[in-house]
Amino acid sequence: MPDFIRGFLTALRTLTVLRLPGRDAAALAAAVPWFPVAGFFMGAAVCLTLEVTVQGLNWPSGAAVLAVLVNALLTGGLHLDGLADAVDGWRGGHTRERRLEIMKDSRIGAMGALALIMVLLIQVVALARLASMMRCTFTLLPLAFILSRLAMAFLVVSLPYARAAGGTAEAFVREVRGWHFILALLLASALCYVLAGAPGLVAVLATVLLTLALRGWMQRTFGGVTGDLLGCACVVVETAWLFVLAAAAPRLCAWAWFC
């Protein structure tokens, strides 16, 4: 099996619960360029869920709830768990060491639970609006999933691993190089341009700027990145873009070639 295919399969195995046949790439960092492509397929699954449910039940809000559920099931809830852990650590610790210790606790605190509730509410509302505009959903919705995985690739490349004792994401951080992110950026840009034209490229630039802000917060607060923080960033960027796409969908549809 060619190395680039193994890298793609490794990306899918890393970011989803799918257990695909074949071997992982020799270096886990080979999966990083494929993160945005894996995000595209996840976005396509969410789009398909919306389409089937809306066509079958004519119920946009119900379709949105089901789409959020499918998204959570595909990731095994790991990214949402990362969000809750990151918020609990951020709000509950006064030192980097204490914040990292809180993040390892399997229990969810009040702030983490509140963050989860708010994020899921925003996603449901945004997807319900997009579900009511199905002519645009298939071109615009995958952007949120592509760009959120691009943010993960950027953070893996640009931050050290925060835990001295190591952890699940350490191999990615240790092995990754700058060119891995360049490839991820090129793939994400190509996908976004095909889906949304010029606004897609603007969205890529905006995502890089948003991720730079997240990077600064992680560096100051935790001293680097962890698996939980990568999941947190994914959910934050994904939710932000779902909200933006839902709000701007009527105007963006004029740019999307599929509409």
N, C-alpha and C positions, 0 to 999 in steps of 0.2 A: 504494500500500500504506500503511495507517495507521501512524503512528509507533510505536504500542505493539507492533504485530506485528513491525515491523523491529527494535525493541529486543529482543523475544523471540528472533528468529532470530539476532541478533548474540550474544546470551547463549549460545545453543546452539553457534554457530560458535566462540566463544571458549573454552568449557569442554569441548568435544568435538572429535573429528576430523570430524564431519559437515559436509559442504559442501552446504548447503541453497540452493535457488534464492532469488532476491531480493537486494535491496541491504541493506547494513548500515545501522544507524541513523546519522543525521548526526553525533551525538555518541556516542562509545562508552559514555559514562556511562549512557546510556539503557538499556543492557543490564543494569546492576547490579541493579535491582529484580527482574529475572527470574531471577537466579542460583538462588534456591531452587526455582523451577519447573523449571528445567533439571535441577537435582539430582533432583527427583521423577521425571522421565522416565528418568534414568540408574538410579535405584533400581528403577524398574519393569522396565528391561531386565535388571538383575541378578536380580530376582524371577522373571522369565520363564525365565531360564537355569536357575535352581534348580529350578523346577517341571518343566520339560521333562526335565531330566536325571534328577531323582529319579523321576519317573513312568516314564521309559524304562529306566533302569538300576537303580533302587532302590539307589542308592549315594550317600549324603549327602556323604561326604568328597570323592568325585570331582566331585560337583556343585559343591561349595564351591570347589575348585581351578579349575574351568571358569568359575565366576562371577567369581572374582578376575581371571582372564585377560580375560574380557569387559570388566570394569570398566577394566582397564589399557589395553585396545585402544581403548575408547571415548574415553579421555582422551589417547591417544597416548603414555601413560607420562609426560606432562609433570609431573603433580603428584608422582609418585614421584621423578622426577628432581629436582624442587624440594626434596623432603624430603632426599634425599642431599646435594645441594649446600648446603643450609642447615646440616645437621649438620656437614659437613666444614668450612664456614666458621666456625661457632660454636666447634668444638673445635680448629681449626688456626690461628686468627689471634689476635693479642694486641691489635690495634687495629681500629676499625671499617673503616678503609680496607683493611687486610689481609684481614679477613673477607670483605668484598665482592669483593676480588680473587680469593680462593680460590673463591668461589661461581661466578665466571665460567669457571673451569677446567672443561673438558668431562670430565676424568677423575674417577672416583669414588674417594675415599680409603677407608681401613679403617673409619672411624667411619660414613661415609655408607653403606657396604655393610652394616655391622652393623645400622644403623637400618632399611634396606630389608628385610633378612631378618626382623627382629623384627616389623615391621609386617605383612608378608605372612603370617607364621605366625599372628599374632593374627587377621587377617582370615579366613584359611582355617578356623581352629578355630571362630571365631564363626559363620561362614556354615554350617559343617557342622552345628552345633547347630540353627541356624534352619531348615536344610533338613530336619532330622528332625522339625520341628514345622510342617509346611507350612500348617496351618490358621491360623497366626498370621503367617507370613512376609509375606504380601501386604499386611498392614496396618502391620506394625512396621518392616520392613526399609527402606522408603523414607525413614523418619525420618533415618537416618544420612546419607543423601545430601542431603536437604533442608537439614539443619542445618549440614553442613559447608560448603555453598555460602553459607548465611547468614553464617557466620563470615568467608568471603572478602569479602562485601559490607561487613561491619562494618569490617574492616581497611582496605579501600580508602578508606572514608569518613573514618576516624579517624586515619590515619597519613600523613605526607608520603612522597614518593618518596625512597628512600635514596641513589640514585646521582645525583651531580651531572651526569654525562654523559647521563643519560636511559636508557631501556630499553623493553622491550615493554609493561610495565604502566603506564608513565608517563601515557599519555593518559587511562586510567581514573582515576588518582589526581588528575590536574590538573583534570578536568572534573566530577568527581562532587561532589554536594552532600548535605547531611544528609537531605533529603527522599527521596533515592534509597534510602537505608538504611531509612527509615521504611516505604516501600512494600515493600521486601524483607522487613522484619520482619512486616508485616501479612500478606503472602502466605504466608510460612513458617508463621505462627501459624495461619492458616486451614487450610492443608494438614495441619499436625500435629494440629489439633483434629479434623478430619474423620477422620483415620486412627487416632488413638489417644485421642481424648477429652481429659479433663483432664490425664492424664500427658503428652500431647503438648505442652500449654502449659507444663508444668513443664520439659519438655526444652528448650523454646525459651529459657526463663529461664536454665537451667543452661548452655546453649551460649553465651549472652551473657557469663556470668561466666567461663567457660573462655576465651573469646576475649579478654576483658579481660586475663586473665593472659598469654596469648600476645602481646597488644599490648604489654604492659609489657616482656616479654622482648625483643621485636623493637626497641622504642624504645631500650632500654639497650644492646643488643648490636650493632645495625646502624644505628641512627639513623633508622629508618623501615621502609618496606616495599618489596619488589621482587616481580617475578613468581615467582621461586623461593620466596620466603617465603610468598606467597599459596598456592602449591601445597603447601608444607610444612604450613601451617595446615589446608588442606583434608584432607590425609591424616591428620593428627593427630586432628582432630575426627571425621572419618569412622570411623577405627579405634576411637577411644574409644567412640563410640556403638554400633558393631557389637558390641563387647565387652559393653557395658552391656545392650543389647537381648537378646543371647544369654543373659546371666546372669539377666535378669529376665523373660524371655519368658513363662514359665508364669503369673506373677502379672499381667503386663500384658495377657495375653490376655483376662482377665475384663473389661477396660475397652474393648478394641477392638471396635467395633460389628460388624466383618466376621467376627470369630471365632465 
